[in-house]
Amino acid sequence: MDDQPTPDIIDQVRNIPLYRESIERGHFPVLEKTEIARDFPHNWMTPELARALETGAAEYVLSTGTNHARMRLIRPPYFLLHSYYRLWSEHPDIAHTWHDGCRRVSLTTVLATEHVARVNAAKRGAQPDELPSLEERRLDERTLYLNLRLDPDHWDRADVERMLAEIRDICAGHPQGRYHLDCSGYHLAHLVRKVDQWGLWDDFPRPASIIHAYEYTPRGVRRYLREHFDCPVIDLFGSTELGYLYYSDREGRYHPYLDRMSVELLPVAPGSDIHRLVVTSVRNPHMPLIRYNSGDCVRTLDGSADPAKVAAFCGREKELLDTVRGPVAQADLDDRIDAVSPRIFLHQLVLTGEKECRLRYTTFDGRPLEPGESAVLEHGTAQLTGLHCVLEHRSHLPVGASGKYAWLATER
């Protein structure tokens, strides 16, 4: 049964042109990204929104995007940041680092760093520097960004030493020398590997808490981070347009965080236990989303459609692999990999023909899997995908143009 919006939600969207037909029909269909973009921004414009845009209470932004097209949005300034800060300040395992005044050091895509540098340069009426200074990478009094390269695997020793020095500077400004590390799990794992390689642990202050929040983080990467840091390592799930919806605890269990939101889980295909996440949210007052298909996929503890029982985030719906056995998600391959070896770091499934694929991978220690492990993983991947699989160890897998990794590619 479709979860239709409540009367009070309908009242809040009554004047938005996009929703008029749904209100007249008495039924709201699932809202896709193509509909959000259609006739934008006129389909969203109300007198109240026009005034908010004039006064600066609302602004145009682009969704961050991963390996797909970015989407134009309207939201309050710092909408996603405020959602992050509120969740951080209330999280049962790490709220103490917020209330202790810890600064947030962010280690994620260079696109995020460049965005902050552009915003700060625009405030001065200038163009951002090619290599922005630490001050130019400061988002606000609590947050600054470290990364200045697209591919974290290409950080050289000077890059790493600079970032560690900047972290030490931040620590020096806190009474107990503490800080909160915000990251993409992949980026932090790259940093740990390089710190290990060059023996720089004495120069790397340990964070008081860690959040990874920018993309799907494989099981092996999460384990690798927990092995190297003794603080809570927390996963946040959210998006530019929605803010944050779920958080993990330090044991990896997920909890809903649905402030001014509700969630439906709809199967991505008949009989599949992978569900798409459909969200109704009025958290952003300038662009409330009713039954919005976020494009994200989840599995629940018992296979049901209960949003309170989300057990894992599986990846993006557009990145599902269609097989004769049904859709396969990024997390499905991740589970197979994790069952074979904890040493695998990056992986990418490359479709090389109608019946063949290659599973390219790197390892944390740089060494390929043992022959027996390779055989098990090739067999497991073939079972999962219905494709003949050949493993291919690589010393490097490139990051995408977005600064994020794609788990699925085609090469024919």
Secondary structure in CASP SS format (residue, H / E / C, confidence):
PFRMAT SS
TARGET T0000
AUTHOR 0000-0000-0000
METHOD secondary structure of the structure
MODEL  1
M C 1.00
D C 1.00
D C 1.00
Q C 1.00
P C 1.00
T C 1.00
P H 1.00
D H 1.00
I H 1.00
I H 1.00
D H 1.00
Q H 1.00
V H 1.00
R C 1.00
N C 1.00
I C 1.00
P H 1.00
L H 1.00
Y H 1.00
R H 1.00
E H 1.00
S H 1.00
I H 1.00
E H 1.00
R H 1.00
G C 1.00
H C 1.00
F C 1.00
P C 1.00
V C 1.00
L E 1.00
E C 1.00
K H 1.00
T H 1.00
E H 1.00
I H 1.00
A H 1.00
R C 1.00
D C 1.00
F C 1.00
P C 1.00
H H 1.00
N H 1.00
W H 1.00
M C 1.00
T C 1.00
P H 1.00
E H 1.00
L H 1.00
A H 1.00
R H 1.00
A H 1.00
L H 1.00
E H 1.00
T H 1.00
G C 1.00
A C 1.00
A C 1.00
E E 1.00
Y E 1.00
V E 1.00
L E 1.00
S C 1.00
T C 1.00
G C 1.00
T C 1.00
N C 1.00
H C 1.00
A C 1.00
R C 1.00
M C 1.00
R E 1.00
L E 1.00
I E 1.00
R E 1.00
P C 1.00
P C 1.00
Y C 1.00
F H 1.00
L H 1.00
L H 1.00
H H 1.00
S H 1.00
Y H 1.00
Y H 1.00
R H 1.00
L H 1.00
W H 1.00
S H 1.00
E H 1.00
H C 1.00
P C 1.00
D C 1.00
I C 1.00
A H 1.00
H H 1.00
T H 1.00
W H 1.00
H H 1.00
D C 1.00
G C 1.00
C C 1.00
R E 1.00
R E 1.00
V E 1.00
S E 1.00
L E 1.00
T C 1.00
T C 1.00
V H 1.00
L H 1.00
A H 1.00
T H 1.00
E H 1.00
H H 1.00
V H 1.00
A H 1.00
R H 1.00
V H 1.00
N H 1.00
A H 1.00
A H 1.00
K H 1.00
R C 1.00
G C 1.00
A C 1.00
Q C 1.00
P C 1.00
D C 1.00
E C 1.00
L C 1.00
P C 1.00
S C 1.00
L C 1.00
E H 1.00
E H 1.00
R H 1.00
R E 1.00
L C 1.00
D C 1.00
E C 1.00
R C 1.00
T E 1.00
L E 1.00
Y E 1.00
L C 1.00
N C 1.00
L C 1.00
R C 1.00
L C 1.00
D C 1.00
P H 1.00
D H 1.00
H H 1.00
W C 1.00
D C 1.00
R H 1.00
A H 1.00
D H 1.00
V H 1.00
E H 1.00
R H 1.00
M H 1.00
L H 1.00
A H 1.00
E H 1.00
I H 1.00
R H 1.00
D H 1.00
I H 1.00
C H 1.00
A H 1.00
G C 1.00
H C 1.00
P C 1.00
Q C 1.00
G C 1.00
R C 1.00
Y E 1.00
H E 1.00
L E 1.00
D E 1.00
C E 1.00
S C 1.00
G H 1.00
Y H 1.00
H H 1.00
L H 1.00
A H 1.00
H H 1.00
L H 1.00
V H 1.00
R H 1.00
K H 1.00
V H 1.00
D H 1.00
Q H 1.00
W H 1.00
G C 1.00
L C 1.00
W H 1.00
D H 1.00
D H 1.00
F C 1.00
P C 1.00
R C 1.00
P C 1.00
A C 1.00
S E 1.00
I E 1.00
I E 1.00
H E 1.00
A C 1.00
Y C 1.00
E C 1.00
Y C 1.00
T C 1.00
P C 1.00
R H 1.00
G H 1.00
V H 1.00
R H 1.00
R H 1.00
Y H 1.00
L H 1.00
R H 1.00
E H 1.00
H H 1.00
F C 1.00
D C 1.00
C C 1.00
P C 1.00
V E 1.00
I E 1.00
D E 1.00
L E 1.00
F E 1.00
G E 1.00
S E 1.00
T C 1.00
E C 1.00
L C 1.00
G E 1.00
Y E 1.00
L E 1.00
Y E 1.00
Y E 1.00
S E 1.00
D C 1.00
R C 1.00
E C 1.00
G C 1.00
R C 1.00
Y E 1.00
H E 1.00
P E 1.00
Y C 1.00
L C 1.00
D C 1.00
R C 1.00
M E 1.00
S E 1.00
V E 1.00
E E 1.00
L E 1.00
L E 1.00
P E 1.00
V C 1.00
A C 1.00
P C 1.00
G C 1.00
S C 1.00
D C 1.00
I C 1.00
H E 1.00
R E 1.00
L E 1.00
V E 1.00
V E 1.00
T E 1.00
S E 1.00
V C 1.00
R C 1.00
N C 1.00
P C 1.00
H C 1.00
M C 1.00
P C 1.00
L E 1.00
I E 1.00
R E 1.00
Y E 1.00
N E 1.00
S E 1.00
G E 1.00
D E 1.00
C E 1.00
V E 1.00
R E 1.00
T E 1.00
L C 1.00
D C 1.00
G C 1.00
S C 1.00
A C 1.00
D C 1.00
P H 1.00
A H 1.00
K H 1.00
V E 1.00
A E 1.00
A E 1.00
F E 1.00
C E 1.00
G E 1.00
R E 1.00
E H 1.00
K H 1.00
E H 1.00
L C 1.00
L E 1.00
D C 1.00
T C 1.00
V C 1.00
R C 1.00
G C 1.00
P C 1.00
V E 1.00
A C 1.00
Q H 1.00
A H 1.00
D H 1.00
L H 1.00
D H 1.00
D H 1.00
R H 1.00
I H 1.00
D H 1.00
A H 1.00
V H 1.00
S C 1.00
P C 1.00
R C 1.00
I E 1.00
F E 1.00
L E 1.00
H E 1.00
Q E 1.00
L E 1.00
V E 1.00
L E 1.00
T C 1.00
G C 1.00
E C 1.00
K C 1.00
E E 1.00
C E 1.00
R E 1.00
L E 1.00
R E 1.00
Y E 1.00
T E 1.00
T E 1.00
F C 1.00
D C 1.00
G C 1.00
R C 1.00
P C 1.00
L C 1.00
E C 1.00
P H 1.00
G H 1.00
E H 1.00
S H 1.00
A H 1.00
V H 1.00
L H 1.00
E H 1.00
H H 1.00
G H 1.00
T H 1.00
A H 1.00
Q H 1.00
L H 1.00
T H 1.00
G C 1.00
L C 1.00
H E 1.00
C E 1.00
V E 1.00
L E 1.00
E E 1.00
H E 1.00
R C 1.00
S C 1.00
H C 1.00
L C 1.00
P C 1.00
V C 1.00
G C 1.00
A C 1.00
S C 1.00
G C 1.00
K C 1.00
Y C 1.00
A C 1.00
W C 1.00
L E 1.00
A E 1.00
T E 1.00
E C 1.00
R C 1.00
END
